[in-house]
Amino acid sequence: MCRVPVMVVSKEKLKVLSDRTRMKILELLRDHPMSVSELAERLGKDKSTVYRHIKALEKAGLVEVVERIGNETLYGRVAYIFLIAVGSDKESEEFREAYLAEGIAKLVEVLERAGVKIKDRKRFEDIVKKVFEGIEDESQKILSRLTNSSFDEVTLVHLLNLLTFLHSHKYLKESKELSELLDI
């Protein structure tokens, strides 16, 4: 299994990723390889459905067979992190919106589990969405040059921090409002 980030740029791969079950499979495979049986049990779906999704992910080059044990095949992600580069067409924008909404929901969940109170959740989500979309849009000149680059997770974190820092001055008002919305 590969541990370097992989850039997802093709419409075909984006279409495969637009299915919630496939995204959940990739999420489950982040920690370790799993069989179709294990995935089916964790997802609460039948094996044939999970197998069909695994095959779509495998065909798209997002998962691979990592081991065969008896009758079971273990599948793993080809990368620990997938960087998703979306275009400006309708399908890509719909994917981006859904992916961003899910990411913001997970962010809110993590904060709340950590005991951080959000005074106005809707307003918080709206501001985060605006800032994330803005920074992503403004970072495209650099991100588009990385499609054929290879780097590890630590470098990716530094790169994302740099991109955020480069554009953060444009969101000072939003940053202040977000701080006021959090009861830490």
C-alpha positions in Angstrom: 0.0 0.0 0.0 1.2 3.4 -0.9 1.4 6.0 1.8 2.1 9.1 -0.3 -0.8 11.4 -1.3 -2.4 10.7 -4.7 -4.0 13.4 -6.7 -7.5 12.6 -8.1 -8.1 14.6 -11.3 -10.1 12.5 -13.7 -13.8 12.8 -14.1 -14.1 9.0 -14.0 -12.4 8.8 -10.6 -14.5 11.7 -9.3 -17.7 9.9 -10.4 -16.6 6.8 -8.5 -15.9 8.9 -5.4 -19.2 10.7 -5.6 -21.0 7.6 -4.1 -21.3 7.8 -0.2 -20.8 4.1 0.2 -17.5 4.2 -1.7 -16.3 7.2 0.4 -17.2 5.2 3.5 -15.3 2.2 2.3 -12.2 4.4 1.7 -12.6 5.9 5.1 -12.8 2.4 6.7 -9.7 1.3 4.7 -7.6 4.2 6.0 -6.4 2.3 9.1 -5.9 -1.2 7.6 -6.8 -3.5 4.8 -10.2 -5.3 5.1 -12.1 -8.0 3.3 -15.5 -7.6 1.6 -17.0 -9.5 4.5 -15.5 -7.1 7.1 -16.6 -4.1 5.1 -20.1 -5.4 4.6 -20.4 -6.0 8.4 -19.1 -2.5 9.3 -21.3 -0.9 6.7 -24.4 -2.9 7.4 -24.7 -3.8 3.7 -24.7 -7.2 1.9 -21.5 -8.6 0.5 -22.5 -8.4 -3.1 -23.2 -4.6 -2.8 -19.9 -4.0 -1.1 -18.1 -6.2 -3.7 -19.5 -4.2 -6.5 -18.3 -0.9 -4.8 -14.9 -2.4 -4.2 -14.6 -3.4 -7.8 -15.5 0.1 -8.9 -12.9 1.6 -6.6 -10.3 -1.0 -7.8 -11.0 -0.2 -11.4 -10.6 3.5 -10.7 -7.2 2.8 -9.1 -8.2 3.9 -5.6 -8.0 0.5 -3.9 -5.9 -2.6 -4.6 -5.6 -6.2 -3.5 -3.0 -6.4 -0.7 -3.3 -10.0 0.4 -5.3 -13.2 -0.1 -6.0 -15.4 2.9 -7.8 -18.6 2.0 -11.1 -17.5 0.3 -10.8 -13.9 1.6 -9.2 -11.1 -0.3 -8.0 -8.1 1.6 -8.3 -4.7 0.0 -6.4 -1.5 0.9 -6.2 2.0 -0.3 -3.5 2.9 -2.9 -2.9 6.1 -0.8 -3.4 7.3 2.7 -4.5 10.7 1.4 -6.3 11.5 -1.8 -6.1 15.1 -3.1 -9.1 15.9 -5.1 -8.8 18.4 -7.9 -12.2 19.4 -9.2 -13.0 21.2 -12.4 -15.6 23.9 -12.9 -18.2 21.7 -14.6 -21.6 21.0 -13.0 -20.7 17.4 -11.8 -17.4 18.6 -10.3 -19.1 21.4 -8.5 -21.8 19.1 -7.1 -19.1 16.8 -5.9 -17.1 19.6 -4.3 -20.2 20.9 -2.5 -21.1 17.5 -1.1 -17.5 16.8 -0.1 -17.1 20.1 1.6 -20.4 19.8 3.4 -19.4 16.4 4.7 -16.0 17.7 5.7 -17.5 20.6 7.6 -19.9 18.3 9.4 -17.0 16.1 10.5 -15.1 19.2 11.7 -18.1 20.3 13.8 -18.4 16.8 15.2 -14.7 16.7 16.2 -14.9 20.1 17.9 -18.1 19.1 19.8 -16.6 15.8 20.9 -13.6 17.7 22.2 -16.0 19.8 24.3 -16.0 22.9 22.2 -19.3 24.6 22.2 -20.5 26.3 19.0 -22.9 29.1 19.8 -24.5 29.3 16.3 -23.8 26.1 14.4 -25.4 27.3 11.1 -23.5 30.6 11.1 -20.2 28.7 12.0 -20.7 26.3 9.1 -21.5 29.1 6.6 -18.4 31.0 7.5 -16.2 27.9 7.4 -17.6 27.1 4.0 -17.0 30.6 2.6 -13.4 30.6 3.9 -12.6 27.1 2.7 -14.0 27.7 -0.7 -12.2 31.0 -1.0 -8.8 29.6 0.0 -9.3 26.6 -2.3 -10.1 28.8 -5.2 -7.2 31.2 -4.5 -4.8 28.3 -4.2 -5.6 26.7 -7.6 -2.6 28.2 -9.3 -0.3 26.3 -7.0 -2.4 23.2 -6.6 -2.8 22.7 -10.4 1.0 22.5 -10.6 1.1 19.6 -8.1 -0.9 17.1 -10.1 2.2 15.1 -11.1 4.1 15.7 -7.9 4.9 13.2 -5.2 5.3 14.1 -1.5 4.6 12.6 1.9 1.9 13.4 4.4 4.0 15.8 6.5 4.9 17.8 3.4 1.2 17.9 2.5 0.3 19.3 5.9 3.0 22.0 5.5 1.8 22.8 2.0 -1.8 23.2 3.1 -0.7 25.3 6.0 1.3 27.5 3.7 -1.7 27.9 1.3 -3.9 28.8 4.2 -1.4 31.3 5.5 -0.9 32.9 2.1 -4.6 33.8 1.9 -5.6 34.1 5.5 -5.2 37.9 5.5 -8.3 38.1 3.3 -10.4 36.4 6.0 -9.6 38.4 9.1 -13.3 39.4 9.7 -14.4 35.8 9.3 -11.7 34.6 11.7 -12.8 37.0 14.4 -16.4 36.0 14.0 -15.5 32.3 14.1 -13.5 32.9 17.3 -16.6 34.6 18.9 -18.8 31.7 17.8 -16.6 29.2 19.7 -17.0 28.8 23.4 -13.6 27.3 24.3 
